[in-house]
Amino acid sequence: MYQALIAEDSKPILRNIKALLQATELPIHIAATAANGEEALAAMRQHRIDILLTDIRMPKMDGLALIEQAKLLHPQLKVVLISGYNDFEYTRKALNLQVFDYLLKPVERHQLQEVMERIIVQLKEQQSGEAGSFKDIVDPDFHAELRLGPEFREQTKAPFLIHKQPFSPNKEQWKLSVLQAGLTEVFAPHDCWVFPTQQPYQFFVLVNLSVKDKYPSAYECMEAARSGLLKEGLYASLCGQLQAIPDGRLAEFYQQMSRLMKEQLSITGPLLLDKGYSALPLGADSAMTELLSNSFVDMIRQRQKERFALKLAEQLQKWQSSNVRLAELERFLVLLTEAFGSSLSEQDPWNRLKLTEQANKLLELDSFAHFTEQLLLWTEQCFELLQNQNRKSGSELFQQIDEYVQMNMYSHVSIADLAQRFHVSPSYISRIMKKYAEKTFVHYYLNLKIKEACRLLETKPEMKIKELSDVLSFSDQHYFSKVFKEYAGCSPTEYKEQLKSL
């Protein structure tokens, strides 16, 4: 419902305009009426007004002075001038004050209806454009219903970002209604608006910049908000500044704050980050996490379950003591998930998906102690999964390797090729070959090639030794002959002669 004010010193004309406006059945509410410009201006200071209908000639303050003062209070105000035929010069001056339109006395219903309908169209477009600034910020469902009134447009606002503190309780209480009520109380009498963002447990807040009268610094403002939310059982970290930002840069500024929050948020202590100051450097922590992760990844590849669990428990205790950044913990967890996932066979993608899903849920737990307990349990289950897979699929993997090399007898296959093909480590391939073929892969593969060479000499006696060497992908004829004699007990030429004598 849009709010209107009618300023007219003639009571009969005022009653007529009021009746005509109500008869239009448009979404317009007459919030106040005034008999002169001073009364109208006083009413506008008390009410949120979208539309002003004003006479030109009024006592105490005329329509032109009223329009000029009203525009200072409400720059987006839509003004309709009501004038007589002999007020042309006044009307011309009023149009220079960006009056939306004017109506001649006596005001007729169809003219008033047409002007009001056009005003409502512009007001809706204006609101839609303002809401568009939030499209890349707020939750899509919330954005679809977002309507911003004149009081939002007319106030200069300071931006803040609020995020749930990691590993804190009461996540079900992180609702828009709870935050809006709590922050309204903290910032009162200064207006604030809370928007749910596209990130879980993260809210974008705009506060009337007049809040400086209550909290002179960004830190004091954020600490007051944090304390107020804590009374509601909400543990929060905040980032922002006590400076205005143009509406056109809201999305850009939000992305900057969101990135800072993600990079600086720590696992235990709350964060109060004034965007006007530089954040802590990240390079050292990131490099340390990568080195640390590599050592844990190696333990996974080598199936060192007990050592892994011991080192992980020690590291988690160190991180809790040092209040490590959440971003570093997330990076570490991602690398662990990838390491466990890549160690699983290609035939078991479902387990790999479950690993990722389970790891993400760990970060939503209500305390770091609970996270530590569940992470240790999760990694133990991952190791058991790998061990079960090895027991179950060792013979299956050997069969697949045998089939693959049989099909690729005439090309060159290395142990590295097999490792890449079957998504396991070269050392695991070597262990499988020793267990099921009772020889190294090289001996196994060369033995197959020489058996195939013997078969070709028997079925195609006309083949030359060089042709045989080339077709079986040996590097040269001399090397082929050397390998042939090692496995067959004689040279290829001697083997051909033996075949002739049979």
N, C-alpha and C positions, 0 to 999 in steps of 0.2 A: 504494500500500500504506500503510495507516494503522498507526502505531506505538503499541503498548500496553505498559503497565508493571503488573505484579501485585505488590502489597505484602501479604504474609500471613506471620505468624510460625510457623504450623503447616506443616511441610514436606509432610505427606500431603495437606492441603487445597490447598496451593500447587500440588503436582504434579497434583492432580485438576482444578483450575481451568485450569491450563495445557493439559492434555490435552483438556478439553472445548472450550476456545477454538480449539485447532488443528483439532479435529474438525468445527467449523462450516464450514470451507473458505471463510470470509469473507476479504476482502482486508485482513487484520489480521496484523501481524508482532509477536511478543512481543520487544520490544527489550531488556527487562531485567526482573529479579525482585528483590524485596527482602524481608528478614525483619523490618524495622521501618521506622518513618517516616523516621529519619535516613538510612538507606541509600537509601530511595526518593527522598528529596529530592536526595541526592548524584547519583543516577543521572539524575534529571530535569535536572540542571545540565549533564550530559554528552550527553544524548540529546534529540532532538526527539520529544516524546511527545504523542499525540493523545488517548489514552484511558488513564485510571487506574482500575484495579480495586483497592480497598483494604479491608482489614479495619478494624474500629473499634478493637478492643482489641489494641494491640501495645506491646512494650517500647520504652523510650527516647523515642519520639515516637508518640502514638496517631494514629488515623486522622483525627480532627477537626483536630488541629494540622497534620498533613500536608496535608490538603485546603486549609486556610487558606494555608499557605506555598506550595503548588503553584499555587494560583490567582494568587498574586502573580507567579510566574514565567511562567505560561501562562494568561492570562485566559480564553482560549477552550477550555480543557481540559474534556473530557467525563469526569465522574467517576461510577463505579458503586460503591456502598457494599455491602460484604458483611458481614452482621450476623447475630447469633443472636436467638432469640425474646426473650431477656431484655435486649436492648440498645435497647428502644424509645426511651428518653429520648435516648440518643446519636444514634439515627437521626433523631429530630425535629430535633435541633440541626444535624445534617449537612445535612438538607434545606434549612435556612435558609442554608447555604453554597452553594446552587445546585447540589446534586448532581443528576445526570441521573436516576438511578434507584437502587434498592437490590435486593439479592438475599438471600434467607434461606439460611442454612446448614441442611443440605447443599445446595450449588448443584446444580440440575438442568440437564441439557443444553438442553431445549427453552426453559426460562426464559432461560438465558444467550443462546441463539440469538436469541430475540425482542428482547431488550434491545440486543444488538449490532447487529442489523439496523436498529433505530430510530436508533441512534447514527450509523451510516454514512449513513443518509438525511439526517440533520441536518448532518453534516460536508460532504456533497456540496452541499447547499443553501447552506451557509455559503460554500464555495469558489465556487459559482456567483455568489452575490451579490457577493463581492469582485471576481471577474473582471468583473462588470457595470460596475464603476467605470471600466474600461478600454475599454468598448465604443466610445466616441467618440474614442478616442485611438489604439489600436493597429490594425495591419493586420488586416482581417476574417478572413483565413485563420489568422493566428496566434491571434486571439481565440477562434476556434472550438475550439482545442486548449489554451487557457490554463488552467492549474491552479496555484493558489497555496497553498502549504503553510503549516502553523502558524508556521514560522520567519519567514515574510513578515508574517503578522498581528501577531506579538508584538514586532516591532521598530519603533521610531520612525524614520521615514525622511525624508531630505532629497531634494527633486526637482531634476533637472537635465535640460536639453535639449541634445542634441548634433547638429550639422548639418555636413555636408560643406562645406568651404570652397569657394566658387565658383572655377571655373577651376583646379581642382587635379587631379593625376593619380590613378591607381589606383582609379577609381570601382568597378571590379569587386571590390575588396577590402572594400567597405562592406557587410559581411555581419554578421548577428547573432552568429554564432560567433566572428568575429574581434574584434568590439567587447567581447563578454562576457568573453573570455579576457584581453584587454588591460586592461580596467577592473578585473577581479577582481584582477589582479596589482598595479595601482596602489593600490587601496583596501585590500588585505589588511592585517590580518586581518578587516576590517570587511566585512560582506556587501553586495553590490550586485546589482540586478536591471536588466536591459536589455530594453527593449521596442521592436520595430520599429513605427513609427507609420504613419499613412495617407499621409504625405508622403514622397516619395522621398529617400533619403539623410538621413533625420532619425530620431533615436532618443530615446526617453524613458528616463531613468535614475533609479532610486531607490536611495539609499545609506543604510545604517544611520547614524543621526545620531551614533553613537559615533565616526564618522570625524573628528569634531572633535579627538579626542585626537591624531590624526596630522596633520591640516591644520586649524588653528584658524580660518581664514577661508574664505569662499566663493571668493575669488580664488585662494588657494593650492590649494584643492581642484580648481578648474577648470584651473589651470595644470598641476598634476600630471597630470590626465587628458589634457590636450592634448599634453603632452610624451610621455606613455606611448603615446598613439595614433600620434604622429609616428614613434616607433620602428618601428611597423608599416607606415609609409608612408602613414598616413591624416592628412590635413590637416583639422583640425576647428575649428569655432567652438562656444562653449558659452554657455548662459544658465541661471541657476538661483539657488538660495539655500541657505544652510546653516541652514535652519530647517525644523521639521516642518510638515506640512500634513495635515489630516484626509483620510481616504480618500474621504469624500463630496464633497470639493472638488477631487479630482484632475483631472477633465475641465476644470473652469473654470480651474484654475491652468495646466494644459497649454495651453489656448487663449491665455491671456495671454502665456505664454512664447513660444509659436509666433508670435504676432503681433509681439512685440518682436524676435524673431530675424529675422523677415521684413523688418521695417522698418529694423533696424540693421545687418544683415549687409553687409559691404563686399566689394569685388571682389578685394583683394589681401591685406591684413593680417588675421590671425585676430581674432575677437571673443570677449572674455571679459566677459560682462555679468551683474553681480550684480543680480538683480531687485529687491533691497531698495533700490536707488538709482535715481533718475530717469534716464530715457534722454534722449538729445540731442533737441532740437526738430527737427521735420521740415518745417515749413511753408516755410521759405526755400528749401530744396533742391527741394521739389516745385514751387514757383512758378517757380523758375529753369528746371527741366526742361521745364515746359510752354511757357515763352517760347521756349526753345531749339528745342523740337520744332516749334513753329509755323513757325519760319524754315525748317527742313528740309522740312516739309510743303509750304510754298510753292514751294521749289525742285523738289519732285516734280511739283507741278501745272504748273509752267512748263517741265518737262522739261529742267532745267539739270543735266545729267548730270555734266559735268566739274567745275563749281563745287561740286556736292553732294559728290562724292568727295573733293575737296580739304578742304572744311570738316569732313567727317566724320572724316577721318584726323587732323586737328588736334584735334578734340574728344575723340576716343578717347585720344589721347596725354595731354590735360589730365586726363581722368578717371582714367587710370592713375596719374598723378603725385599726384592728390589723394585716391586710394583711395575713389572714389565709392561710395555705397551701391548694392547690387545692386538694390534696389527701384526706384531712380531709373533705372538702366539698363534694367530691365524695362519701366518706363512708356514710356521713350523708344522702345524696340523695338516695343512694341505700337502706338504712334502711327505709326511708320514703316510697319508692316505694314498698318494700316488705310488709310493714305494711298495706298500702292501698290495695295491691294485695291480701294479705291473708284474708282481711276482705270481699272481694268479694266472691260471691257464686261459687261453682264448676261448675255451669251451665253457667257461663259467662266468659270463659277463654279469649275470644277475647278482652274484656276490660282490662284484666290484661296485655296482650301483648302490647296493645296500651299505657298503663301507662309507661312501661319500655322504649318504643320507644320515647315517649314524654319527659321523664326525661333526656334521653341521649342528645336530641336536645337542651335542656336548656343550657348545658355546652358549646355549640358552639356559643352562642350569643355574640354580639360585644361589650358589656359593662356590668359591674356588676350591674349598675342601671337597665338595661333592664332585666338582669337575675333575679334580686329581684322582679321586677314587674311581670314577667312571672311565676316565681315560686309561688308567692302568688296566682295568678290566677289559676295555675294548681292545687294547693292544694284545692282551693275553689271548683273547678270542681270535684275533687276526692270526697270531702265530699258530694256534691250534688249527685254524682253517688251512693254512699253508701246509702244515704237517699232514693233515688228513688228505689233502690233495696229492701230496707227494706219494703217500702210501697207496692211494687209490689209482693214480694215473701214471705211475712210473712205467709199468708194462705197456699201457696204452700209448704213452709217448714214444717208447721204443718201436712199437709197431708202426706208428705214423712216420718216424724217422726212416725206418726200413723201407716203407712204401715210397717215401719221397726220393731216397737215393736210388732206388731201383728204377724209378721213372726218369731220373736225371743222370743215368749212367754215362751218357754221352756228353755231358757237360762237366764243368768243374764245380764241386760243392765243398765249401769249407765249414768248419765247426761254427765259425761266426755267422755264416749264412743260415745254418740251422737254428742258432740262437735267436736270430732276428725273425725267422720264419715262424717259430713256435713260441716266441715271447718268453723265453727263459734265458738264464745266464749261460755262457759257454762252459763254465765249471760244472753246472748242473747237467749239461749235455754229456760232458766227460764222465760224470759219475754214472749216468744212465747206461752209457755204452759199456763201461767196465762191469756193471752189474749184470746186464742182460746179454751182451755179446762176448763178455769176458776178454775184451781187447780194447785198445784205444780206437777212437773213431778213424784215425788215419789208416791203421792196419785193417780195420773192418772195411773201409771204403776201397782201399787199393786191392784187397783180396777179391771183392766183388768185381772190380774192373778187370782183373787178370782172369777170373773165371769167364767173364764175358769175352775176353780176348781169345781164350782157348776155344770157346764155342764158335766164334767167328772163323777161326783158322780151320775148324773141322767142317763147317758148313760152306765156307767160301775160301777154298784153298788158293784161289787165284789172287787174293788180296796181298798186296805188298806190306812189308813190315812198317814202312813210313805211313801208309794209308791207315793201317791199324792204330798206330800211335796218334795220328791226327784225329781220327773219328772218336777216340776215347778221351780226347782233350788232354793228352800228355804234353808237357812243354817242348820235348824234342824226342827224336827216335832213340838216342843213346840212353836217356833217362828211362824211357819205356822198356828198353831191353834189359836194363839193370834191374828194374822192379820186377819184370816178368821172370827173370832167372831166380830172384830172391823168393818169389812165391810159387813158381812152378817147378823149380829145381833144374831148369835148363833154359837156354836162350830161345827166343821165338823161332829162329832158323832151325835149331835143333829139334824143336817141337814139331815143325812142319815136316822135317825128314822122318821123324818117328811115325807120323801119321801116314806117310807114303809107304812105309814098310809094313803097315798092318794089312 
